[in-house]
Amino acid sequence: MTALGTTRFPNGEFRRSAARFALFLGALGLAGCGSSAPPSDDLHPSATLSPGANDPLWLTSRGGLPAPDAERIEYDSQKRLLTFHELPAGDRWMVQLPDEEDGRFVGPLHQLPEGVDTARILVYYARPGAKVSAPITVAQIEAARAPHTSLALSP
């Protein structure tokens, strides 16, 4: 037999090395494996978990993104002011008036012109890479934000 095959660790060094290695693996296992993700502080998880909302740019199998959540967009009909919530990862809000061929990028606050029918104004968001969401109308946003009258007291 060769000298390498018959070499022994002096004074039980092999057992100590194996024990140290086992402790190291055990510490790694306790530190990271199987730990759950921290809880999300998102008040509206449906907006972030909707199909397509977090698609990468290279994914082309989905034609469009889901429509925005009308309950998260505010509309003040007296001031004609839309207030949008923040979108993830570079997505941008768009508003398309009835006489426009394409929508235009808008900021978190957008004032609509007077005399335009809210049922014909489209609101959607766009993602870099030419993906856009399904549109909703300002009238749908108004209907989603309107107070419910089912429990109203009659005079």
PEFENCOR-V463782 format. One record per backbone hydrogen bond with DSSP energy under -1.0 kcal/mol. CO is the residue of the C=O (numbers start at 0). NH is the residue of the N-H. If there is no record, write none. Layout:
co=CO nh=NH
co=CO nh=NH
This chain:
co=9 nh=12
co=11 nh=15
co=12 nh=16
co=13 nh=17
co=14 nh=18
co=15 nh=19
co=16 nh=20
co=17 nh=21
co=18 nh=22
co=19 nh=23
co=20 nh=24
co=21 nh=25
co=22 nh=26
co=23 nh=27
co=24 nh=28
co=25 nh=29
co=26 nh=30
co=27 nh=31
co=31 nh=34
co=43 nh=46
co=44 nh=48
co=49 nh=52
co=51 nh=54
co=55 nh=58
co=64 nh=133
co=68 nh=71
co=73 nh=82
co=75 nh=79
co=75 nh=80
co=79 nh=111
co=80 nh=75
co=81 nh=109
co=82 nh=73
co=87 nh=90
co=91 nh=125
co=92 nh=105
co=93 nh=123
co=94 nh=103
co=95 nh=121
co=96 nh=99
co=103 nh=94
co=107 nh=83
co=109 nh=81
co=116 nh=119
co=117 nh=138
co=120 nh=137
co=121 nh=95
co=122 nh=135
co=123 nh=93
co=124 nh=132
co=125 nh=91
co=126 nh=130
co=130 nh=126
co=131 nh=64
co=135 nh=122
co=136 nh=140
co=137 nh=141
co=138 nh=142
co=139 nh=143
co=140 nh=144
co=141 nh=145
co=148 nh=151
